[in-house]
């Protein structure tokens, strides 16, 4: 079902840009053969996701129906809900980590490299009145700080910084 919804999204995106797109264009944009697109369109018409109209004797026009839009909306909501839950889980983990570091007498978090979730680290530091600093992965570990190694570092940098006492953000997220 997820691949059907992804195909429906591709069709909707294509029709938004090119309302009279042919099956060939829909198939190319969805990364499938024309024959498969033909079968998919028939299935989507049966489900009520796509509506067909004749432009002329040789040309059909396709439109995503309100039922198709509702399916795409439900998918988007589900995706957002999963991601918000994941962000909350990571936020809780990071806040606990910073609170534990504060109990150990630390007052600084050093982030080595950039991170997609840097904002969560900064938020946790703000709550705990921690200093937040960014460092290059080539720098040595900051003495007396909670040192976090970003998720996009190369393995050799993660290993080197972890050996010096840094904590990989990826390892934190798996716990």
Residue frames as qw, qx, qy, qz and C-alpha x, y, z in Angstrom:
[[0.000, 0.886, 0.464, 0.000, 0.00, 0.00, 0.00],
 [0.323, -0.761, 0.084, 0.557, 2.85, 2.42, 0.78],
 [0.351, -0.116, 0.580, 0.726, 4.29, 2.04, -2.73],
 [0.144, 0.652, 0.670, 0.325, 0.81, 2.73, -4.13],
 [0.169, -0.924, -0.256, 0.230, 0.58, 5.93, -2.10],
 [0.391, -0.531, 0.342, 0.670, 4.10, 6.91, -3.19],
 [0.298, 0.233, 0.688, 0.620, 3.06, 6.35, -6.82],
 [0.001, 0.830, 0.550, 0.089, -0.10, 8.37, -6.23],
 [0.293, -0.817, -0.007, 0.497, 2.06, 11.17, -4.81],
 [0.383, -0.209, 0.543, 0.718, 4.27, 11.04, -7.90],
 [0.180, 0.538, 0.697, 0.438, 1.20, 11.25, -10.16],
 [0.141, -0.901, -0.380, 0.152, -0.21, 14.16, -8.13],
 [0.363, -0.647, 0.202, 0.639, 3.12, 16.02, -8.29],
 [0.333, 0.053, 0.648, 0.683, 3.37, 15.47, -12.04],
 [0.074, 0.689, 0.657, 0.296, -0.22, 16.60, -12.67],
 [0.236, -0.848, -0.213, 0.424, 0.38, 19.70, -10.58],
 [0.277, -0.507, 0.400, 0.712, 3.24, 20.69, -12.90],
 [0.158, 0.153, -0.687, -0.692, 1.69, 19.36, -16.11],
 [0.582, 0.134, 0.466, -0.653, -2.12, 18.96, -15.83],
 [0.832, 0.404, -0.065, -0.374, -2.43, 17.21, -19.22],
 [0.158, -0.550, 0.814, 0.099, 0.50, 14.83, -18.67],
 [0.770, 0.195, -0.492, -0.356, 0.40, 11.63, -20.71],
 [0.950, -0.306, 0.038, -0.047, 0.75, 8.12, -19.30],
 [0.781, 0.354, -0.201, 0.473, 4.28, 8.16, -20.69],
 [0.077, 0.651, -0.307, 0.690, 5.18, 11.27, -18.66],
 [0.711, -0.540, 0.164, -0.420, 3.47, 9.89, -15.54],
 [0.988, -0.043, -0.070, 0.127, 5.37, 6.61, -15.95],
 [0.588, 0.488, -0.273, 0.585, 8.73, 8.33, -16.48],
 [0.165, -0.657, 0.297, -0.673, 8.28, 10.53, -13.42],
 [0.823, -0.413, 0.197, -0.337, 7.23, 7.55, -11.31],
 [0.086, -0.564, 0.819, 0.067, 10.15, 5.45, -12.59],
 [0.621, 0.100, 0.765, -0.140, 8.03, 2.70, -14.14],
 [0.183, 0.089, 0.767, 0.608, 7.07, 1.32, -17.53],
 [0.392, -0.023, -0.200, -0.898, 4.07, 2.64, -19.45],
 [0.589, -0.184, -0.734, -0.282, 2.38, -0.76, -19.17],
 [0.397, -0.279, -0.712, 0.507, 2.76, -0.79, -15.40],
 [0.078, 0.126, 0.186, -0.971, 1.53, 2.81, -15.18],
 [0.481, -0.129, -0.498, -0.710, -1.52, 1.81, -17.22],
 [0.580, -0.293, -0.759, 0.034, -2.30, -1.00, -14.74],
 [0.269, -0.226, -0.519, 0.779, -1.69, 1.33, -11.76],
 [0.226, 0.001, -0.076, -0.971, -3.99, 4.00, -13.19],
 [0.571, -0.242, -0.631, -0.466, -6.76, 1.42, -13.69],
 [0.526, -0.310, -0.710, 0.351, -6.34, 0.24, -10.09],
 [0.131, -0.169, -0.315, 0.925, -6.38, 3.83, -8.82],
 [0.386, -0.144, -0.336, -0.847, -9.55, 4.57, -10.81],
 [0.610, -0.312, -0.713, -0.151, -11.18, 1.50, -9.19],
 [0.444, -0.316, -0.575, 0.610, -10.14, 2.79, -5.74],
 [0.026, -0.917, -0.390, -0.082, -11.51, 6.21, -6.55],
 [0.507, -0.576, 0.060, 0.638, -8.12, 7.93, -6.25],
 [0.149, -0.239, 0.480, 0.831, -7.86, 8.97, -9.92],
 [0.541, 0.621, 0.425, -0.376, -10.49, 10.24, -12.34],
 [0.388, -0.002, 0.632, 0.671, -10.18, 9.85, -16.13],
 [0.420, 0.725, 0.274, -0.473, -11.71, 12.17, -18.69],
 [0.662, 0.366, 0.458, 0.467, -11.48, 12.20, -22.48],
 [0.098, -0.588, 0.126, 0.793, -9.78, 15.27, -23.87],
 [0.543, 0.451, -0.369, -0.605, -10.35, 13.98, -27.42],
 [0.949, 0.124, -0.156, -0.245, -10.61, 10.60, -29.16],
 [0.791, 0.304, -0.428, 0.314, -6.93, 9.80, -28.57],
 [0.231, 0.386, -0.503, 0.738, -6.09, 11.63, -25.35],
 [0.580, -0.612, -0.538, 0.010, -7.11, 11.03, -21.76],
 [0.017, -0.660, 0.322, -0.679, -6.77, 13.47, -18.91],
 [0.631, -0.265, -0.674, 0.278, -6.06, 12.36, -15.35],
 [0.209, -0.660, 0.185, -0.698, -6.96, 14.07, -12.09],
 [0.262, -0.021, -0.839, 0.476, -6.46, 13.10, -8.47],
 [0.421, -0.612, -0.521, -0.421, -9.84, 12.85, -6.75],
 [0.386, -0.687, 0.264, -0.555, -10.75, 14.05, -3.28],
 [0.954, -0.288, 0.052, -0.058, -10.40, 10.41, -2.11],
 [0.804, 0.312, -0.163, 0.480, -6.87, 10.37, -3.55],
 [0.081, 0.680, -0.260, 0.681, -6.04, 13.64, -1.83],
 [0.711, -0.575, 0.142, -0.378, -7.44, 12.26, 1.44],
 [0.976, -0.054, -0.068, 0.200, -5.14, 9.23, 1.10],
 [0.560, 0.473, -0.215, 0.645, -2.11, 11.48, 0.53],
 [0.261, -0.704, 0.195, -0.631, -3.09, 13.67, 3.48],
 [0.889, -0.429, 0.043, -0.156, -3.43, 10.65, 5.77],
 [0.876, 0.161, -0.141, 0.432, 0.05, 9.51, 4.68],
 [0.259, 0.618, -0.218, 0.709, 1.51, 12.94, 5.40],
 [0.548, -0.656, 0.146, -0.499, -0.11, 13.07, 8.83],
 [0.971, -0.230, -0.028, 0.060, 1.16, 9.59, 9.67],
 [0.704, 0.367, -0.181, 0.581, 4.67, 10.54, 8.53],
 [0.032, -0.679, 0.216, -0.700, 4.61, 13.74, 10.62],
 [0.764, -0.548, 0.058, -0.336, 3.26, 11.91, 13.67],
 [0.952, -0.050, -0.107, 0.284, 6.05, 9.28, 13.49],
 [0.525, 0.456, -0.185, 0.694, 8.71, 11.96, 13.11],
 [0.301, -0.706, 0.154, -0.622, 7.37, 14.08, 15.97],
 [0.898, -0.425, 0.010, -0.111, 7.37, 11.00, 18.23],
 [0.857, 0.152, -0.125, 0.476, 10.94, 10.24, 17.21],
 [0.215, 0.627, -0.180, 0.726, 12.04, 13.84, 17.84],
 [0.576, -0.666, 0.107, -0.462, 10.42, 13.75, 21.29],
 [0.964, -0.218, -0.057, 0.139, 12.19, 10.48, 22.10],
 [0.672, 0.335, -0.147, 0.644, 15.56, 11.93, 21.04],
 [0.099, -0.721, 0.120, -0.676, 14.85, 15.14, 22.96],
 [0.786, -0.573, 0.038, -0.229, 14.16, 13.16, 26.15],
 [0.927, -0.023, -0.076, 0.367, 17.36, 11.13, 25.71],
 [0.451, 0.502, -0.129, 0.726, 19.46, 14.23, 25.14],
 [0.348, -0.736, 0.086, -0.575, 17.91, 16.11, 28.08],
 [0.899, -0.437, 0.003, -0.014, 18.62, 13.13, 30.37],
 [0.817, 0.191, -0.091, 0.536, 22.20, 12.96, 29.10],
 [0.183, 0.629, -0.135, 0.743, 22.82, 16.67, 29.72],
 [0.603, -0.679, 0.051, -0.416, 21.19, 16.47, 33.17],
 [0.947, -0.246, -0.043, 0.200, 23.43, 13.52, 34.07],
 [0.624, 0.376, -0.117, 0.675, 26.50, 15.43, 32.85],
 [0.162, -0.740, 0.098, -0.645, 25.48, 18.38, 35.02],
 [0.821, -0.549, 0.017, -0.152, 25.29, 16.08, 38.06],
 [0.891, 0.003, -0.036, 0.452, 28.85, 15.01, 37.24],
 [0.378, -0.693, 0.008, 0.614, 29.92, 18.64, 37.49],
 [0.394, 0.155, 0.500, 0.756, 30.08, 19.46, 33.78],
 [0.168, 0.707, 0.344, -0.594, 28.64, 22.71, 32.45],
 [0.240, 0.595, -0.421, -0.641, 29.54, 22.64, 28.74],
 [0.816, 0.283, 0.504, 0.010, 28.40, 20.58, 25.78],
 [0.009, -0.587, 0.540, 0.602, 30.81, 20.50, 22.84],
 [0.822, 0.428, 0.337, -0.168, 29.38, 19.31, 19.51],
 [0.341, -0.422, 0.635, 0.550, 31.99, 18.03, 17.08],
 [0.088, 0.140, 0.756, 0.633, 30.80, 18.75, 13.52],
 [0.438, -0.046, -0.081, -0.894, 27.33, 19.77, 12.36],
 [0.120, 0.175, 0.960, -0.180, 24.21, 17.85, 13.27],
 [0.232, -0.414, -0.618, -0.626, 20.66, 17.63, 11.95],
 [0.527, -0.681, -0.502, -0.083, 19.44, 17.70, 15.54],
 [0.381, 0.193, -0.315, 0.847, 21.72, 20.45, 16.81],
 [0.337, -0.492, -0.074, -0.799, 18.59, 22.37, 17.88],
 [0.818, -0.443, -0.338, -0.146, 17.74, 19.56, 20.35],
 [0.706, -0.059, -0.344, 0.617, 21.23, 19.76, 21.84],
 [0.099, 0.336, -0.105, 0.931, 20.95, 23.55, 22.16],
 [0.577, -0.522, -0.252, -0.576, 17.51, 23.17, 23.75],
 [0.840, -0.351, -0.379, 0.167, 18.78, 20.69, 26.34],
 [0.515, 0.091, -0.266, 0.810, 21.70, 23.01, 27.12],
 [0.168, -0.474, -0.056, -0.863, 19.30, 25.92, 27.62],
 [0.736, -0.513, -0.319, -0.307, 17.19, 23.94, 30.08],
 [0.848, -0.336, -0.235, 0.336, 20.23, 22.87, 32.12],
 [0.114, -0.976, 0.159, 0.090, 22.01, 26.24, 31.88],
 [0.806, -0.131, 0.374, 0.440, 24.83, 24.55, 29.96],
 [0.082, 0.707, -0.371, -0.596, 27.23, 26.33, 27.66],
 [0.841, 0.385, 0.378, 0.039, 26.93, 25.06, 24.07],
 [0.034, -0.731, 0.472, 0.491, 29.90, 25.15, 21.71],
 [0.893, 0.440, 0.071, -0.066, 30.64, 23.80, 18.26],
 [0.393, -0.623, 0.593, 0.326, 33.95, 22.27, 17.37],
 [0.593, 0.521, -0.518, -0.329, 35.55, 20.90, 14.23],
 [0.991, -0.111, -0.015, -0.067, 36.00, 17.12, 14.09],
 [0.699, 0.446, -0.344, 0.441, 39.72, 17.75, 13.68],
 [0.166, -0.684, 0.394, -0.591, 39.95, 19.39, 17.15],
 [0.302, 0.060, -0.881, 0.358, 40.79, 17.51, 20.31],
 [0.437, -0.609, -0.656, -0.085, 38.13, 16.67, 22.89],
 [0.146, -0.702, 0.136, -0.683, 37.25, 19.61, 25.17],
 [0.350, 0.039, -0.789, 0.504, 38.49, 18.84, 28.69],
 [0.061, 0.213, 0.653, -0.725, 35.70, 18.65, 31.29],
 [0.487, 0.217, -0.094, -0.841, 32.86, 18.97, 28.78],
 [0.716, 0.263, 0.626, -0.164, 30.17, 16.63, 27.57],
 [0.047, 0.479, -0.588, -0.650, 31.56, 15.94, 24.09],
 [0.726, 0.395, 0.504, -0.252, 29.10, 14.80, 21.42],
 [0.211, -0.243, 0.697, 0.640, 30.25, 13.58, 18.00],
 [0.541, 0.353, -0.042, -0.762, 27.81, 14.41, 15.22],
 [0.812, 0.175, 0.525, -0.186, 25.93, 11.74, 13.27],
 [0.720, 0.692, -0.006, -0.054, 27.56, 12.51, 9.91],
 [0.198, -0.775, 0.585, 0.132, 31.21, 12.10, 10.90],
 [0.686, 0.387, -0.609, -0.095, 33.41, 9.59, 9.17],
 [0.917, -0.316, -0.244, -0.006, 34.02, 6.38, 11.09],
 [0.683, 0.164, -0.324, 0.634, 37.71, 7.17, 11.61],
 [0.037, -0.487, 0.192, -0.852, 36.82, 10.53, 13.23],
 [0.745, -0.480, -0.117, -0.447, 34.15, 8.92, 15.42],
 [0.910, -0.132, -0.309, 0.244, 36.63, 6.27, 16.57],
 [0.472, 0.300, -0.301, 0.773, 39.37, 8.83, 17.30],
 [0.251, -0.493, 0.132, -0.822, 37.08, 11.19, 19.23],
 [0.844, -0.394, -0.208, -0.299, 35.37, 8.33, 21.10],
 [0.805, 0.022, -0.393, 0.443, 38.80, 7.07, 22.16],
 [0.225, 0.307, -0.287, 0.879, 39.41, 10.51, 23.67],
 [0.005, 0.283, 0.710, -0.645, 36.11, 10.39, 25.62],
 [0.369, 0.124, -0.180, -0.903, 33.56, 11.72, 23.13],
 [0.475, 0.259, 0.793, -0.281, 30.13, 10.16, 22.69],
 [0.020, 0.094, 0.703, 0.705, 28.71, 9.42, 19.24],
 [0.474, 0.105, 0.137, -0.864, 25.29, 10.94, 18.70],
 [0.674, 0.088, -0.592, -0.433, 24.32, 7.79, 16.80],
 [0.397, -0.021, -0.864, 0.309, 25.16, 5.64, 19.83],
 [0.165, 0.086, 0.499, -0.846, 23.02, 7.87, 22.02],
 [0.580, 0.129, -0.160, -0.788, 20.06, 7.54, 19.70],
 [0.601, 0.061, -0.771, -0.202, 20.19, 3.74, 19.68],
 [0.117, 0.028, -0.820, 0.559, 19.83, 3.50, 23.45]]
